[in-house]
Amino acid sequence: MKVMAICGLPGAGKSTAIDAIKDLGVVITMGDVIRKEAKKRNVEPTGENLGKIAKELREKGGPEIIAQKCVDLIKTLSTNIILIDGVRSFSEVNEFRKSWKFPLIAIKIDEKERFKRLSERARCDDPKTLEDLKKRDKREIDFGLDEVVNKADYTIMNASTIGELRKKTREIVLKIIQNY
């Protein structure tokens, strides 16, 4: 089984990158673990509420708890390629690396462009102001996301078109699969 991850700050282009490669395997979105917990608790899935749940889960279960839940799910699958969206900390990376090689691909983009894209995406948990984005970024960085992004095995600068991001992502992932 070949398991790898796409990481980046909110709005960096992870979903677009994943969309370009989802035909190659199964996508596991770590944020879905948090959204599922919010639904179970009957809590509205706003950015603030999801952030509180993520923090609470990590405080109770340890910084790798979300990754553990994903590892358990992956081990029940029979597919050969798994693509993880949403790694937030090196504790999570290390949890995956207990079972697999787990290469990381970071997507990076300018803050103002990220905010513009998030505003256009308009998901219910997306920030409404640049200040909201900075608060969300701080929460993600407090989890350890900056370390994950900065220590990734591969980096894609998302400073061009959607087509270019898709092309670069696909090239890197195919190379990883070939050399895994």
N, C-alpha and C positions, 0 to 999 in steps of 0.2 A: 504494500500500500504506500502510495506517495502522497504525503500531506504537506501542504505549504500554505503560506498566509500572505494576504495583502493588508498593509497597515497604512495609516495616515490620519491626520487630524480630520475632524468633521468637515465635509465639503471638499476634501482634497481630490476626490475622483475615484474612490474605492469602488463604488457601485458601478460606475462606467467601466472600470478596469475588469471587475468581476463579470460584468455582462459580456465582455469580449472573449471570455474564456470558459464561461459556464457550460458550454457544450463539451468540454474536455473531461468533466467530472461532476462531483456533487459539491454544492456550495453549502457551507455551514456558516451562518451569521451569528456571531457571539451575542450581539445585541438582542437577538430573538429570545435568548434565555432570559434576559431582563424583561422584555416585553411580555413574555409568557408569565413571568412572576407577577407583573403588574395586573395582567388579566385575571390571574388566580386570586389576587387580593382585591379585585374589583376597583382598581385605581386607574384614573385617567392617565394615558401614556404621554404626558407632557415631558419636555426635556428635564424640567426640575424634578418631577416625580421619578422618572427613570434613573436620574442621577442619584437620588436618595436611595432607591432600591439597590442599585449597583454598589453603592458605598456600604449599605447595610449587609448585603450578601457577603461582601469581601471582609467586613469586620467580623462577622459571625463564622464564616467558613474559610477565611484566609484569602490572600491576594490571588491565589490560583483557582478558586472555587468555580468560576465561570468556565475556565479551561478544562477543569476536571469533568464538569457536566458534558462538555463537548467531546472530550476523549471517550467518555462512556458511550455516547451516542455513536461516534465514529466506529468504535470497535464492534458495533452491531451491524454495520454496513458491509456489503460485499463488493463495493466498487473499488477500483484501483486508484483513482485520483480524487483527492479531497482538497477543496479550496476553502480556506478559513478567512472570513471577513470579520475584522473587529478586534484583533489582539491589542490589548491596552498596556501590558506590563511584561517585564522580563520574567516575572514569576509565572505568568501564563505561558510565555515562550518555553521556559524550562520544563513546564508540565507537559507540553506537547513533545518536547525533545526527549523526554523519558521513553517515549514510544516510537518516535520517528526522527528522521534527519531534520525536517521542518525548516526549510529555507524561508526567509522573509523578503518580501518586495515592498518597499516604501514608496508611496506616492506623495510628492511634495508640491505645494502651490503657494503663491502669494496670498497673504491674509485677506486683502481687499477683494481679490478674485474669488476666494473661498466664500466670503460673505455674500457676494453677488450671486453665486451659484446656489448657495443655501436659500437665499431669499426667493430665487426663481423656483427652486424645488418645492418649497412650502410644505414640507412634511410637518405633522403636528408637533414634533419635538424639536424642530429647527429653531434657531435663535431669530428673534424679530429685529434686533438692533446689533450694531457692531459691539456694543458693550456686553450684550447677552452672549455673543460669540466668544468674547474674551473670557467671560466667566466659565463658559463651557470648556474652552481650551484649557483653562487653569485646572478644572476638575480632571480632564483627561490627562494632563501633564502630571498632576498629583498622583494619578494611578500609575504613572511611569511611561506614558505613551511616547514622550520625547526621546527617551532612551531607546525604545524599540525602533522608532523611526531612524534615529541617528546610527544605530548599530545594525541596520538591515543589511542583508547580503546583496541586495540589488536596490537601486534607487531610480525612480522615474520622475523627472521634472515635468509637471503637468502645466506647461506654459504655452501650449499650442492649441490644436483643435481636438475635439472628441475623437475624431478618426485617428489622429496621431497617437493619442493615449492608448486607444484600443490596439493599434498596430504594435507599439512598443511593449505593451503588456503581453500580448500574445507571443511575440518573439521571445521574451524572457521566459515565460512559462514553458513554452515548447523546449527551450534550451535546458531548463531545470528538469523537465520530465526525461529528456534524453540522457542527462548526466546524473540522475538521481542515484 
